[in-house]
Amino acid sequence: MQSIEITDKSVQDAAKAAAERLGVPVEALKVTVLEEQKGLFGRTQVRILAEVAEAPAAAPESQPEAPPEPDPTPEPSPSAEETAAGGEQETESAPETEDAGEAAEAEPEVVATEQDAEAFAGVVRELLAAGGFRATVKLKSLTGKYVNLEIEGPDTNHLIGKHGEVLNNLQYLLNTICSRKFQTGVRATLDANNYRQRRESALRQLALRLAEEVRKRGQEAVLEALPAFERRVVHKALEHEPGVTTYSEGEEPDRRVVIAPAD
């Protein structure tokens, strides 16, 4: 099965580019969203895995199409539970599990090195210096193709922003610059004052609290808009919770997780 990973500003644009690269019509592709990020000034970046669907061997006249698989990203939030990533009823964790194996078959695995980490950290230092921030960056860990960087210093709170919005935008900018500059396939995650772990914990607690309310009242709860990787935290937290299900609705950058009573 032919397959390719493509990054573009939307699922539709990425699917069209993949079809051109593979020499097939868009309808012949099975599209899986690997990653979706909100960028600066409302811009988004989507990475997909596009596969050419195999025609069934039995009946040549019936060639069922494999429709694009949209990224399911639900978010819940009735009222002020926002402390804490079209409504397709799919969980965000499911596509990621499939994607990992299929992407590995599609192309050689990318593994980040300390040299990659230093190159990415150098770009962060330039951005911090250009903004006049009193902060330093260091390597936290290497995980597969990811360089995990940590920002420390007096100005880290300014670099996190409300619900991590500034940090998410800085991470997006970092990956955009480095993908064009180095073209190694390596990507980075950016953290500050252990914010990612604290945010993930807060999202899990919020999801469980809202799930309990949904079970009691029998009504859906809709979260505030979250980036895709935070929506996945909510899906994962409620994956095995009885009496509730999660799905996503809306378009980026306002895509939200919905927690609904299970049938």
C-alpha positions in Angstrom: 0.0 0.0 0.0 1.5 3.4 -1.1 1.5 6.0 1.7 3.0 9.4 2.4 3.1 12.0 5.2 2.3 15.5 4.2 2.2 18.8 6.3 0.0 21.7 5.2 -2.4 24.4 6.5 -5.5 22.2 6.4 -6.5 18.5 6.0 -8.0 19.3 2.5 -4.8 21.0 1.3 -2.6 18.2 2.6 -4.9 15.5 1.0 -4.7 17.3 -2.3 -0.9 17.6 -2.1 -0.7 13.9 -1.2 -2.9 12.9 -4.1 -0.7 14.9 -6.5 2.5 13.3 -5.1 1.0 9.8 -5.3 -0.6 10.3 -8.7 -4.1 9.3 -7.7 -7.4 11.2 -7.2 -8.1 12.5 -3.7 -11.1 10.1 -3.4 -8.7 7.1 -3.7 -6.9 8.1 -0.5 -7.4 7.1 3.1 -6.4 10.1 5.2 -5.4 9.9 8.8 -4.6 13.1 10.8 -1.3 12.6 12.7 -1.0 16.0 14.2 -2.8 19.3 14.3 -1.4 22.5 15.8 -2.7 26.0 16.2 -0.1 28.5 15.1 0.5 32.2 15.4 -2.3 34.6 14.4 -4.8 31.8 14.2 -2.8 29.9 11.5 -2.9 26.1 11.8 -0.6 23.3 10.6 -1.8 19.8 10.0 0.2 16.6 9.3 -1.5 13.7 7.7 -0.8 10.1 6.6 -2.3 9.5 3.2 -2.6 5.9 1.9 -3.8 4.7 -1.5 -6.8 2.4 -0.7 -6.4 -1.0 -2.2 -9.2 -2.1 -4.6 -11.1 -5.2 -3.5 -10.0 -8.4 -5.3 -13.6 -9.8 -5.7 -15.6 -7.3 -7.7 -14.0 -4.9 -10.1 -17.2 -3.0 -10.8 -17.7 -2.1 -7.1 -14.7 -0.1 -6.0 -15.6 1.4 -2.6 -13.9 4.6 -1.8 -12.1 5.1 1.5 -13.2 8.5 2.7 -10.8 10.8 4.5 -10.6 10.1 8.2 -11.0 13.4 10.1 -9.2 14.1 13.3 -11.6 13.5 16.2 -10.9 16.1 18.8 -13.5 16.6 21.5 -13.6 19.2 24.2 -16.0 19.7 27.2 -16.9 22.9 29.1 -20.1 24.0 30.7 -19.6 27.4 32.3 -16.3 28.1 34.1 -14.6 24.8 34.2 -12.0 26.2 31.8 -9.0 25.6 33.9 -7.8 23.0 32.4 -6.9 18.2 21.9 -18.6 18.7 12.2 -18.8 16.2 15.2 -17.3 12.8 14.3 -17.7 10.4 17.1 -14.2 9.1 17.3 -11.6 9.5 20.1 -8.4 11.3 19.5 -6.3 8.6 20.9 -7.4 6.0 18.4 -6.0 7.6 15.2 -2.7 8.2 17.0 -2.3 4.5 17.8 -3.0 3.5 14.2 -0.9 6.2 12.8 2.2 5.3 14.7 2.5 1.8 13.1 1.5 2.8 9.6 3.8 5.8 9.5 6.7 3.5 10.6 6.1 1.3 7.5 5.8 4.3 5.2 9.2 5.7 5.8 12.4 5.2 7.8 12.0 6.0 11.5 13.4 9.4 12.5 15.4 9.4 15.8 16.4 12.7 17.4 20.0 13.1 18.5 21.9 15.4 20.9 23.1 17.3 17.8 19.5 17.9 16.8 18.7 19.0 20.3 21.5 21.6 20.3 20.3 22.9 16.9 16.7 23.3 18.1 17.9 24.9 21.4 20.0 27.4 19.4 16.9 28.5 17.5 15.0 28.9 20.8 17.9 31.0 22.2 17.8 33.3 19.2 14.0 33.8 19.6 14.3 34.5 23.3 17.2 36.9 22.7 15.2 38.7 20.0 12.3 39.1 22.4 14.5 40.3 25.2 13.4 37.5 27.6 15.4 36.6 30.6 15.4 32.8 30.1 17.5 29.9 29.2 16.7 26.6 27.4 18.1 23.1 28.1 17.5 19.6 26.8 15.0 17.7 29.0 15.0 14.4 27.0 15.0 12.7 23.6 11.9 10.6 22.7 12.0 9.0 19.3 11.9 11.8 16.7 11.2 14.4 19.4 13.6 16.8 21.2 12.0 17.8 24.5 13.3 21.2 25.6 12.7 23.1 28.9 12.8 26.9 29.3 13.9 28.3 32.7 14.3 31.8 34.0 12.6 34.9 35.5 10.4 35.5 32.4 9.0 32.0 31.9 5.5 32.9 33.1 5.3 35.4 30.2 6.4 32.7 27.9 3.6 30.3 29.0 0.6 32.7 28.8 -3.0 31.9 29.6 -3.6 28.1 29.3 -0.2 27.8 27.6 -1.2 29.8 24.5 2.1 31.6 24.2 4.1 28.5 24.8 2.1 26.6 22.2 2.6 29.3 19.6 6.3 29.4 20.4 6.5 25.7 20.0 4.7 25.9 16.6 7.1 28.7 15.5 10.1 26.7 16.6 9.0 23.6 14.6 8.1 25.6 11.5 11.5 27.3 11.5 13.5 24.1 12.2 11.6 21.9 9.7 12.5 24.4 6.9 16.0 25.1 8.2 17.2 21.5 9.0 14.8 19.2 7.1 15.6 16.2 9.3 12.1 15.2 10.3 12.9 15.9 13.9 10.4 17.8 15.9 10.4 19.6 19.3 8.2 19.9 22.4 8.7 23.0 24.5 8.0 23.2 28.2 8.5 25.9 30.9 8.4 25.4 34.7 7.0 21.9 34.2 3.8 23.5 32.8 2.9 20.6 30.4 2.7 18.1 33.2 0.7 20.4 35.4 -1.7 21.3 32.6 -2.2 17.6 31.7 -3.0 16.8 35.3 -5.5 19.7 35.4 -7.2 18.5 32.2 -7.5 15.0 33.5 -9.2 16.2 36.7 -11.5 18.5 34.7 -12.5 15.7 32.4 -13.3 13.3 35.2 -15.3 16.0 37.1 -17.3 16.8 34.0 -17.9 13.1 33.2 -19.5 12.7 36.7 -21.7 15.7 36.0 -22.7 14.2 32.6 -23.6 10.9 34.2 -25.7 12.7 36.9 -27.6 15.1 34.6 -27.7 13.1 31.4 -26.6 16.2 29.4 -23.6 16.8 27.3 -20.7 19.0 28.5 -18.6 21.0 26.0 -15.0 22.1 26.8 -13.4 25.3 25.7 -11.4 25.2 22.5 -8.1 23.2 23.0 -5.1 22.4 20.8 -5.2 18.8 19.4 -2.6 17.4 21.8 -4.6 18.7 24.8 -7.8 17.3 23.4 -6.2 13.9 23.2 -5.5 14.1 27.0 -9.2 14.5 27.6 -10.1 11.6 25.3 -7.5 9.4 26.9 -8.7 10.3 30.4 -12.2 9.2 29.7 -11.5 6.3 27.3 -12.6 3.7 29.9 -15.0 5.8 32.0 -18.4 4.1 32.2 -21.5 5.9 31.1 -19.8 8.6 28.9 -18.3 9.0 25.5 -16.3 11.7 23.9 -16.1 13.2 20.4 -15.0 16.4 18.7 -16.9 19.2 17.0 -16.1 22.5 15.3 -13.2 23.7 13.1 -9.7 24.7 14.1 -8.8 26.8 16.0 -12.2 26.5 17.8 -12.5 22.7 17.8 -13.9 21.4 21.1 -14.3 18.1 23.0 -17.8 17.0 23.9 -18.5 14.6 26.7 -21.8 13.0 26.1 -23.9 10.3 27.9 -23.2 6.9 26.5 -26.0 5.1 24.8 
